[in-house]
Amino acid sequence: MLQSIDHRKNLDDHVVYTEKQLCSFTGMSSRTAQKHRQDGTGPAYIQLSARRIGYRGQDIRAWLESRTVRSTAQATTRFKGAA
């Protein structure tokens, strides 16, 4: 059973979240999460088995913090035109 993520609370650093939970929390699609995983631009993940991955709360938080910007100019510079 999936642990529900309460968007009003912080991620639990000691919980391993599924891709579906990551997508629910960030609002990105599953395909976008897969693309980030493939090209290394997403949050660090754990290979739990041959067909199962997970994301630690602390890695999701660190990834989100690394993408925080204060202006569209900063976003354009950091994300190559995607502001």
Residue, then its C-alpha position, 0 to 999 in steps of 0.5 A: m500500500l502506498q503511503s499518502i503524501d500530505h502536501r502540507k507537511n514536509l517529506d520524511d527523510h527516512v521514508v522511501y517513496t515510489e515514483k508515483q508518490l514523487c510525481s504526486f508530490t512534485g506534480m510532474s508526470s511519470r514520463t518526466a520522472q523517467k526522463h529525469r532518471q534516464d538523463g541524470t537530472g532528477p532526484a537521486y534514486i535507489q534501485l530496490s530490485a531489477r524492476r523497482i526504484g524508490y526515492r528517499g525523502q532527503d533526496i527529493r528535498a535536496w533536488l527540489e532545493s537545487r532547483t529553487v530560483r528567485s527570478t525568471a532570469q536565473a531560471t533561464t540561465r540555470f535551465k537553458g531557456a526553460a523559464 
